[in-house]
Amino acid sequence: MSITRMRRAAVGLTVLAVAAFGAVATSPEQADARPKPVDVTLLALNDFHGNLEPPSGSSGTIAGQTAGGVEYLATHLAELRAAAKKKNTITVAAGDLIGASPLLSAAFHDEPTIEALSMAGLDYASVGNHEFDEGAAELLRIQNGGCHPVDGCADGTPYRGAGFKYLSANAFKTATGKPLMAPYAIHKVQGVKVGFIGMTLEGTPQIVSQQGVAGLSFADEADTANRYARELRRKGVETIVVLLHEGGTQAATGGINDCVGMTGPIVDITNRMDPSIDVVVSGHTHQAYNCDINGKLVTSASSFGRLVTDIDLKIDRRSGDVLSAAANNVVVTRDVAKDPKQTALIDRYKTVLGPVADRQVGETTTAITKTQETLFGTSLGESPLGNLIADAQLAATDDEQNAVAAFMNPGGVRADLNAGPVTYEEAFTVQPFANNLVTLDLTGAQLYCVLEQQFVTGRTLYPSSTVGYVVDPNGTTGTVADPCAGTRVVRGSLTIGGTAVDTAVTYRVTVNNFLAGGGDGFSVLTGGTNLVTGQIDLDAFVAYLTAQSPVSAPTLDRIRTTAEVPAA
């Protein structure tokens, strides 16, 4: 039962007692005789993404400190458990523990990450969208164990499965209507039941390849959480925690333990949750926040293992209700001793990986970041690294498939490139999804519609150097049903190779297979014709780095605004 609801119920009972019997006094001796509440500590993380080693660059800092790395994460978790009553501590996660991972984990289908987090004491985790990157059958293997059906036991040892339990209440098998994974778990602490409901974001099919979610359907997060909260209460569970892989964003002025100007799906979802739900551990947006939303404690620990959320609950021993809930996001600093078991795990997998990771594939003259420039007040502009990848994809298909343009989705650019030599491992970290390039025919009219769809989805497609167009900040945005109705892209401004695009002419365009399947909401691309599947995107990127080295950051002049290019 939520704290707010419980307090209201308590007030109601007091009024009834006074009305029936007059004032009731409770002596200090009587108050002291009541059983003491049970102290329960939740240690929470989210969006680890296989970052066994400390992330580099901006991905490896938070709150002004270098942070992350599973050797340090395991030590911090152990210290936090020691500070609390160890037997009263439950370690949880809100999804995307795997997927979009660095080479050290991804080369072994993320088995190293599951092994590392199991050793670190993880108990329960919700299933994030990236857990579906290799499909439902692979997710079940990750949970239950067994060697990979194609690559076998890559490190030469049996894979035993996760030492923690994945939960997903709203991912259903379409054929049977039954949940793919266990929807919830009940954990007893000193006789008190704590319920954990796992939740995958409803929009997973729009941001995962169609092969990854084949045969599955995803239900509304709040409705599903409420359904299972009722079921938990029927089983005598009054303390309910939702592990939700969906989140929000606070204003830039907010710190890691603030909740300033909170926006995003998490607000609506939490507001629609039943009062019996006490805590929401969230993720997906890679943000840090510590909020009270509609009487519920709502937290997120950023990403890559840089933070741990330390949540303290006081639970009434008799009723099972939460008396108080407080949280603190703790930085996973690197000034503590490394956990020796985690070090041994990393060393073992690095040895198996061999010299492949360290092979130099190119060189950069300066750091090339994935950061998007601001476009009329929002981060919807170009990205130096995104543009570079689009150039690489065009170079890989301009001769083979006569492509004249390429577009890259921002979510597929996962890390920055530092200045200097670029190793295969660094290139892999930038593009870890192993998507195939797809070249297809689009009419000029469809191209304009795809570009208008950017403003419907809130995602910018990074264009190759052959593409240029002008955006009107005062234009109208289309709708999901009719993105072509938008007028953000100035008609007549779109050029390919310096020539204005003719809406009636057909152009060969390259994207990755995720986008070609309508990923990130770009449904217009599913109308392309004469599709030809090409090489893996990483291979195209590596080939480009090698051929063009030393590589510099592209100029951000492919998307301009009417302020830069006044109307004629």
N, C-alpha and C positions, 0 to 999 in steps of 0.2 A: 504494500500500500504506500502511495506517495506521502511525503511528509506533510504537504498541505492538506490532503484529504484526512490524514490521521488527526491533525490538529483540530480540524473542523468537527470530526467525530467526537474528540475528547471534550470540546467545548459543549457540544450537544448533551453529552452524558452528564457533565457537571451541572448544567441548567436543570436537567431532569431530576438529579439527585437533590438539589437545593429545593426545588419545587415540592418534592414528595416528603422530604425528611428535615428540611431546614438546613442550615449551614453545617457542613461536615468538616471537622478539623483533622488534620493529619499531623501527628507529632513527629519530631525529627527521628525518634526511635523507630516509628512505623515506616517512615520514608527510607531509612537505612536498611530496613529488613527486606525491602524489595530486591529481587535478584538484579545484579548488575548487568548492564547491557553487554552484548557480545561485540567485541571490536573485530572488524573484518577489514583487511587491506587488499585492495585490488591494484595490481601493477599492470598498466596497459600500454600497448604500443600499436602502431598501425603503419601500413605502407612501407614495410621493410625492403621489399623488392630485391632480395638476395644480396644486400650489401654487407657481405661478410667482412671485407676489408674496409678500413675507413674511407668514406667517399672523398673525392678530391675537389678542389675549387670551392665554389659557393655551396655546393651540395654537402660539403663536409664541415660547415660552420652553422651555428645558430646562436642567437642572443650574444653575438660577439665572441663566441668561443668555438674552437675546433671541437668537433663532436662526432660520435659514431664509430662503428667497427664492433663486430660481435664479441671480440676479446674483451673490450671495455664494457659493452652492454651486459655481458654475463656477470662481470664483477659488480657493476652497479646494482643489478637485480639482486645479487646475493647480499649486498650491503643493505639494501632496502628491506629485504626479508629479515635480516638480522636485527634491524632497528625496530621492526614490528615483531609480533609473535609469529614465528615462522609457520606454525601449523594453522594460523588464521589468515594466511596470505594466499591469494589466488591470482595467477598471472594470465592475462587475457590479451587478445589482439583483435583489431577491427579490419582484417582483410588485406589483400595484396601483399602478403608475405613473400610471395614468389611471383615470377613473371616480370618482364622488362628488367631483368637482372644482369649484373656484370658477368663477364665470361666465366669467371671462376665457379659461379653457381650454375649459370645457364648451360654450360657445356655438358653438365651432368643432369640435365632436366630438373635442376633446382633441388636435387636430393641433398646436396651439402647444406643448404639453408634449412631444410626441414630437420636434418640431423642436428644442426647447431642450435636451433631454437628449442628442439626437444631437450637437448642437454642443458639449455639455459633455464629450463623449468616451466615452459609455456604449458598451460592447462587447456584453454579453449580459444578458438579463433573463428571469427565469421569468415565466410568465403567472399573474397572480393572479385571484381571483374577479371583481374589478371590471373586468378586461379583457373579461369576457363580458357586461357590462351591456347592450350594444347587439347582442349575438349574435356567433356565430362568423364570419359573413360580414364583419361590420364589423371584427372583430379582424384578419382576413386583409387587409382594406383598409388598416388602420393599419400593418401590417407592410410590405405590398408597394406601397402608394401608389395614387393615383387619387382623383378627386373623389368626394364623398359622393353616393350614388345619388339622394337626394331634394334635399338642400340645395346640391349642387354644390360649387364651389370658393368657399366663403363669403367668403374674404378677397381673392378675385380673382386668386390665384396658384395654380399647380398644386401638388398635394400629392404629394411624391415618396416618401413612405413613411419608415419608420424607418431611421436610419443605424446601428442596432444589430440584433442578432438575438434575437427572442423564442424561448424554448425551453419546451416542455411535454411531458414524457415520459408523463404519465398521463391526458391528455385525449384520448379516442379517438372517432373517428367511429363511431357505433353501427352504421351500415349496412355498413361495410367492416372495422371492427376496427383501422384504421390510425390512428396519431397525427395529430391536427389540425395540429400544428406539429412542427418538428424536435425530437426528444427530447433531443439533446445536441449539443455542439460541442467540437472539439479545437483548442486554441490552443498554438502552438509558441513557446517562449521559449528562445533560444540552443540550439536543438536538443532541448530537453526538452518533452515533451507534457504539457499540463494539460487535463484533461477537465472540462467543465461540464455537469451534468444539470439541466434545468429541471423544476420540480415545482409543480403547482397543487394546492391542498388538495382532498382527496377529497370533502369536504362541500360543494363549490361548488353543487350543485343545490339544497341546502337554504337557501342564502342569496342566490341570484340568481333573478330571475324565470324562470319556466319557458320563456318565449320566448327568453331569453338563452342557455339551454343545450339548446335543442331539437336533437335528433339527435346528442347527445354523451353519453358515459359517462365516469366518472372512477374510476380504479383506486387501490388502496392505495398510499400514498406510499413506505413502506419497501420493500415488495415490488417496486415498479417501479424504485426507485433501485437496488436490488440487481441486478435483471435487467440494467439498462443499465451498471452498474459492471462486470459480468462481460464485457459486450460491449466496453467500453472497454479492459479489460485484454487481451482477445484482440487488440486493435489496438495493443498496446504502451504503453498509458497507465497509469501507476502513481500519478500525482497526480490525485485525483478530488475535485471540489468539487460539492456539491449546492446549487442555488439553490432554496430551498423556501419556497413561500408558505403557511406554517403556522408557528405559534410557541407561545410560552408566556409565563409571567409570573413574575417573581421577587418576593420579599417587598418591602414598601414601604421597608424600611431599606436596600435595595440601591441603589448608585449606577449610573451609566451603564456602568461597566466591571466591575460585580460580577455574581455569580450566587448570590444568597441565596435559599434555599428554593425553587428552581425547580420550577414545576408547569406542567401543560398538555400538549397533544398532542405538542409537540416532544420531550419526554422519552422517551415510548414509541417514537415514530418513530425517533429517533436510536439508542435502545438496540437496535432491530431491524435497523439498517442493517449491511451487510457491513463487516468490518474494513478493507477496501480503500478505503473512503470516508474522506477526511481532514478535510474542512471542510464545515460546513453553514451557509450564509448564509440566515437565516430572516426571517420577517416576519409580517404579518397581524394580530398582536395590538397593534401600535403601541407595543411596549415596547422598552426598551434593555437589553441584557445581553451579557455576554462570558463564555462558559462552557466548561468541559471536561466533556463528557458521554460517558461510555464510551470515553474516549480520543480523542474527536473535538473539534475546536474548533468551537463553535456560537455564532453571533453574531446580533445584531439591532440596527438603527440607528434605533429608534423610528419616527418618521413625519414626513411633510411636509418632508423635506429638512433637518431640524434637526441631523442627525448624519451623519457618514461613518465607516464602519468601515475602519480602516487595518490590513490583514492582511499580515503578513510571513511568507513561506515560504522555507525553505532546502531546495533539492531536490538530491539526489545526481545529479551529471551523468551518471554511468554507468548507474545502475539506474532513475533516474526517481522514486525514493522520496522522500517528505517526511522530511527530517531533523529539522526543527523548525517549529512554527507558533505565531505569537503575534498578538494583535489589540489594537487600541486604538480606542475610540469617540471621535471628535474632534468637538467642537461646531462647527457652521457659524455662527460668529459674524458679526455685521454690522459689525465694525470693520475690515474689509478693503475694498480698492477693488472697486467693482462691475465685473463683466465687461461691457465696452461692447457686445459683440455681443448679449448677453442683454438688456441695456437697450433696444437698438434693436428686438429682437423684441417685447418687452412693449409698447413705445410703438406699434409698427405695429398690433398687434392691439387695443390700447385705442382707437386712432383709428378702426378699422373698427367696433368695438363701439358707438361713438358715445355719445350721452347716455342711452341706456337704463339703463346700469349705475348712474348717479348719480341717477336719479329717486327722490325721496323717496316712500315708500309708507306711512309711519306713524311713530310715535314711542313710545318706552318711557320710563317714569318712572324705572326702575332697570335695571341689567344683568339679563338673564334668561338663566340658564345651563342647559346640558344635563346638568349634574351630577346623578347619581342620589343620593337620600338613602339612608342605611343602614337596612336592614330586617332585624331580628334578626341583626346582625353581618355582613351581606353587602350589597353594593351592588345590591340588588334592589328598591329602593323607587321612589318617584315622582321625576319631574324637572320643575322649573318650566317649562322650554321644551317638554318633551314633553307636559305637560298643556295648555299653551297651544295647541299644534298640534292636539291632539285636540279642543279646544273649537272651533278654526277649522274642522275637518272636519265636526263636528256642525252648526255654523252654516251650512255650505254645503249640507247635505242634509236639515235638519230640515223645511223647508217643501217642497222639491222631491220628496223621497222618504220623507217622514214618519219620518226616522230619530229614534230616541230616545236613542241612545248612539253613541260613537265610541271607537276604540282605535288608538293609534299605536305602531309598533315602535321600540325605542330605537336600532337601527342606522341608522334613517332620519333621525335628528337629528344633523347633522354639525358644527355650530358654535354658539357662544354668540351672543346678541344684546347688544351694548353699550347702555349708557344713552344716551338722546337720539334724534335722528332715525335712522330706518331706511331705507336705500336698497334699491332692487330687487336690487342685487348682494349686499347683506348677507342679504336674505331668501333669495335663491337659494343662497347658501353654506350656509344652514341646511337647505334642502330641495332638493338638486340632482338628484334622480333622475327627475323628471317622471313620477311614478306617477299613475295615474288613481284617483280615489276610487270605491269600489264599495260600494253599499248592498245588504244581503242580509237574509234572514229567518233568525233563529236561535231555537230554543226556549230557555226558561229553563234546561232541563237542559243544552243545548249550551253556554250561556253559562258555567255552573258548570264544565263540562269544559274550556272554553278557558282559564279562569282557573287551573284545576289544572295545565294543560299548561305554564303559565309556570314551574313549579317542576321540570318534567321538562327543559325546554329551557334553563333558567337565564337566561331573558330575561323582563323585565317589560313588559307592555303598558300604555302610559300611557293612563289613562281620561279621558273627558270629564267635565265638572263634574256631569253628571247621574248619574254612577255612584259607588257607594260599597260597600265590603265590608270584612270583617274577616278577618285571617289568623292562624292558630294556629301559632306556631313549633314546637309539639310534635306537629303533625299529620303524617300520613304523606304521602310523595310517591308519585304514581302511576308508571307505567312508560311507556316509549315505545309499547308495544303497547296499554296501557290507562291513559291519563292520567286518565280519569274515576274511577279507583279511589282517587285521592288524597283526603286529608282536610285539606289545608292551609287551604282557604277554608271558614270556618264556615258551615254550612248555615243558611239563613234570614237571613244577614247581607247578602246581595247586594240592593242596591236600585237602581232606576232612577227618577229623578225623585222620590225620597223614598219610593217604594212598594216593598215587598218583591217580588222577582222570583218568579213562579210557574213552576215547572219545566215545566208543561204548556202555558204560554202562549207565543205567538210574538212576537218583538220585532224591529224594524227596526234594524239596526246598520251603521255605516259603518266601513270599514277601507280601506287602499290595496290596489291590485291585487296587490302583492307578497304581502301577508298573505292575501288572498282565495285565492291560489293555493297556500297552505300554506307560505309562506316562513318562515324562522327556526324551522321545526319545528312550526308551529301547524296541524297537519293537520286539526284539528276544524273549522276555518273552511272547509275545502273541502266540508263537508257543508251549507253554507248554501244556501238556495233563493231563487228570485225575485231574481236578481242584476240590478242596474241599474248601468251604468258612468256615472260623472259626470265632473266637471271634473278638471283636473290639480291635484295636491295643492298645488303652489306657488301656483297661482292662488287657491285657497281661502285659503291662508295670507296672501297679499298683501291680499286683499279684507277679511279679518278685521282685519289690522293697520290698514288704512285706516279701516274703519268704527268700530273700538273705540278709536282713539288718543285720548289717550295710554294705552298698555297697561301694566299692572303684572304682576308675577310672580304666578301663581295660588298660592293656599295649598295646601300639601301635606297634605291631609286626606282624600283620596279612598280611600286604602288605609290601614287602621289595623290594629293588632295586638290580640290578646286582653289584652295588658298595658294598652292604652289603653281598651279596651272590655270590661270583665270580663263573663263569662257571667252571664246573668240567673239 
